[in-house]
Amino acid sequence: MADFSGKTVLVTGAGGEIGMAIARRFAQAGANLVLTDLDPSTIAEVEARPPARIIALRQDVTRRDDAMDVAAKGAAAFGGFDVVVTSAGLYQHAPFGAMRPETWDAGIAVNLDGVFLTLNALHPHLRSPGSIVNVASMAAHRGSFEHAQYAAAKGGVLALTRSLARELAPGIRVNAVSPGLIDTRMIRQLADEQLSRLVSDTPLHRLGTADEVAQAVLFLSSPAASFITGEVLHVNGGLHMAG
């Protein structure tokens, strides 16, 4: 495991299964952590070996004021940021023909605008060499049945990732991970028949775990990925290839 002692990592959406798994991995690697969520009480205690310094903050990723507050408080506590992981997300089932504009707006606001607002606020506080890892989705590559707003937003995240990889180089590397079927509350919303079919289509024939996504994020943030930027690491058991 890479050593992140003395490094400061921001994880948005840290109350979700993937966000919390990411936070735990960085804590175990010795990082200082700024963990944010819409409801900070959902951020469970993170075990750290060696002990990490952790602050938990409320952040509605759709609000610029919240992003600026997180940036200011994190910088005041730790002097700046070395790694930013944008994992906050919203996954709503919405058939396109019946989709209301507010459902579309919410999906774009959380899943795309929220990434921009967070990174824009933290940019002045990012130390070089640094790393940004955006959590995208396989939906960005394949589309998603009755989740058009989610897929569209995640596609935008990929384009933003590549654009920032160009603009923030050479000091800041910017990459993304695209999880597939990960065993989370979000995926368990799918109908049993649909989920069973998707698992059957996955070459590894199982759901992934949040920790498997977290390990991919840790790799992209580490010196082991020092010559990798503008890339997307698929974590989907081969489902993207099979499709």
C-alpha positions in Angstrom: 0.0 0.0 0.0 1.2 3.5 -0.8 2.1 5.8 2.1 0.0 8.9 2.2 1.4 10.1 5.6 1.4 13.9 5.6 -0.9 14.1 2.6 -4.4 15.6 2.8 -7.2 13.9 1.0 -10.8 15.3 0.4 -13.5 12.7 -0.3 -17.0 14.0 -1.1 -20.0 11.7 -0.6 -18.1 10.0 2.1 -21.3 8.7 3.7 -21.9 6.4 0.8 -20.5 2.9 0.6 -17.9 3.7 -2.1 -17.0 7.0 -0.5 -16.5 5.4 2.9 -14.4 2.6 1.5 -12.2 5.2 -0.2 -11.9 7.1 3.1 -10.9 4.0 5.0 -8.2 3.1 2.5 -6.6 6.5 2.7 -6.9 6.5 6.5 -5.1 3.2 6.6 -2.4 4.7 4.4 -1.9 7.5 6.9 -3.5 10.5 5.1 -5.2 13.4 6.7 -8.9 13.3 5.7 -11.5 15.9 4.9 -14.7 13.9 4.6 -17.9 15.6 3.4 -21.5 14.5 2.9 -24.9 16.1 2.8 -25.5 14.5 6.2 -22.2 14.3 8.1 -23.7 12.0 10.7 -23.7 9.3 8.1 -19.9 9.4 8.0 -19.0 6.4 10.2 -15.8 6.3 12.2 -12.9 5.6 10.0 -10.3 3.2 11.4 -6.8 4.4 10.7 -3.5 2.6 11.0 -1.4 4.7 11.5 -3.9 7.2 13.0 -5.2 9.8 10.5 -6.4 13.2 11.3 -10.0 13.5 10.2 -12.5 16.3 9.9 -16.1 15.8 8.7 -18.1 18.6 7.1 -21.5 19.1 5.7 -21.5 19.6 1.9 -24.3 19.9 -0.5 -22.3 19.5 -3.7 -24.8 21.6 -5.6 -24.0 24.7 -3.6 -20.9 26.8 -4.3 -20.9 28.3 -0.8 -20.6 24.8 0.7 -17.7 24.0 -1.6 -15.9 27.2 -0.7 -16.5 26.5 3.0 -15.0 23.0 2.7 -12.0 24.4 0.8 -11.4 27.1 3.4 -11.8 24.8 6.5 -9.7 22.0 5.0 -6.9 24.4 4.0 -7.0 26.0 7.5 -6.7 22.6 9.2 -4.1 21.0 7.0 -2.5 23.8 4.9 -3.9 22.5 1.5 -4.9 19.4 -0.3 -2.9 16.7 -2.1 -5.7 14.5 -3.4 -9.4 15.2 -4.2 -11.8 12.3 -4.8 -15.3 13.3 -6.0 -17.6 10.4 -5.1 -20.9 12.2 -4.2 -23.6 11.0 -6.5 -27.4 10.7 -7.1 -28.9 7.7 -8.9 -32.7 8.1 -9.5 -34.8 5.7 -11.5 -36.6 7.8 -14.2 -38.0 6.5 -17.5 -37.2 9.2 -20.0 -40.7 9.6 -21.4 -42.0 10.4 -17.9 -39.0 12.3 -16.6 -39.7 15.6 -15.1 -37.3 18.5 -15.7 -36.6 18.7 -11.9 -35.4 15.1 -12.0 -33.0 15.9 -14.9 -31.8 19.0 -13.2 -31.1 17.2 -9.9 -29.1 14.5 -11.7 -27.0 17.0 -13.5 -26.6 19.2 -10.4 -25.3 16.5 -8.1 -23.4 14.3 -10.6 -21.8 16.9 -12.8 -22.2 20.4 -11.4 -21.1 19.1 -8.0 -17.8 17.9 -9.4 -17.1 21.3 -11.0 -18.0 23.3 -7.9 -15.9 21.2 -5.6 -12.8 21.2 -7.9 -13.2 24.8 -8.8 -13.3 25.8 -5.1 -10.3 23.5 -4.1 -8.1 24.4 -7.1 -6.3 27.3 -5.3 -5.5 25.0 -2.4 -4.2 22.0 -4.4 -0.6 21.2 -3.9 1.8 20.0 -6.6 2.3 17.2 -7.3 -1.3 16.4 -6.6 -4.1 14.1 -7.9 -7.8 14.3 -8.7 -9.8 11.2 -9.1 -13.4 11.6 -10.2 -15.8 8.7 -9.7 -17.7 8.3 -13.0 -19.6 5.2 -14.0 -19.9 2.5 -16.6 -23.2 4.3 -17.5 -21.0 7.1 -18.9 -19.7 4.7 -21.6 -22.7 2.5 -22.3 -25.7 4.6 -21.3 -28.1 3.5 -18.6 -31.7 2.2 -19.1 -34.1 4.6 -17.4 -31.3 6.6 -15.9 -30.5 9.0 -18.7 -29.8 12.0 -16.5 -27.3 10.0 -14.5 -25.5 8.6 -17.6 -25.4 12.1 -19.2 -23.9 13.6 -16.1 -21.3 10.9 -15.8 -20.4 11.3 -19.4 -19.8 15.0 -18.6 -17.5 14.0 -15.7 -15.3 12.0 -18.2 -15.0 15.0 -20.5 -14.3 17.3 -17.5 -11.6 14.8 -16.3 -9.8 14.8 -19.7 -10.1 18.6 -20.0 -8.6 19.2 -16.5 -5.9 16.6 -17.2 -4.7 18.9 -20.0 -5.2 22.2 -18.2 -3.8 21.3 -14.7 -0.7 19.4 -15.9 2.0 18.9 -15.1 1.4 19.6 -11.4 -1.9 17.9 -11.0 -2.9 14.6 -12.4 -6.6 14.0 -13.2 -8.1 10.6 -13.7 -11.4 8.8 -13.2 -12.7 5.4 -12.2 -15.8 4.0 -13.8 -17.4 1.4 -11.5 -19.8 -1.1 -12.9 -22.1 -3.3 -10.8 -20.9 -2.6 -7.2 -22.7 -4.0 -4.3 -24.2 -0.8 -2.8 -27.7 0.4 -1.9 -27.8 2.2 -5.3 -27.4 -1.0 -7.3 -29.8 -2.9 -5.1 -32.5 -0.5 -6.3 -32.5 -2.4 -9.6 -35.2 -5.0 -10.2 -34.1 -8.5 -9.3 -34.5 -9.7 -12.9 -32.4 -6.9 -14.3 -29.7 -7.2 -11.7 -29.5 -11.0 -12.2 -29.2 -10.5 -16.0 -26.4 -7.9 -15.6 -24.5 -10.2 -13.2 -24.8 -13.0 -15.6 -23.4 -10.9 -18.4 -20.4 -9.9 -16.2 -17.4 -12.2 -17.1 -16.5 -12.4 -13.4 -20.1 -13.4 -12.5 -20.5 -11.3 -9.4 -21.0 -7.8 -8.1 -17.9 -5.8 -7.2 -17.2 -4.4 -3.8 -16.8 -0.8 -2.7 -13.3 -1.6 -1.5 -12.3 -2.8 -4.9 -13.2 0.6 -6.2 -11.4 2.2 -3.4 -8.2 0.3 -4.2 -8.4 1.6 -7.8 -8.7 5.2 -6.5 -5.8 4.7 -4.1 -3.6 3.4 -7.0 -4.5 6.4 -9.3 -3.7 8.8 -6.4 -0.4 7.2 -5.6 3.2 7.5 -7.0 2.6 4.2 -8.7 0.4 6.1 -11.2 2.8 9.0 -11.6 2.8 8.9 -15.4 -1.0 8.4 -15.7 -3.3 11.3 -16.3 -6.5 11.8 -18.4 -7.3 8.1 -18.1 -10.4 6.1 -16.9 -9.8 2.9 -14.9 -12.8 0.5 -15.4 -13.8 -1.5 -12.3 -16.6 -3.6 -13.6 -15.6 -7.3 -13.7 -15.4 -7.2 -17.5 -19.0 -6.1 -18.1 -18.0 -3.1 -20.2 -16.0 -5.3 -22.4 -18.8 -7.9 -22.6 -21.3 -5.2 -23.7 
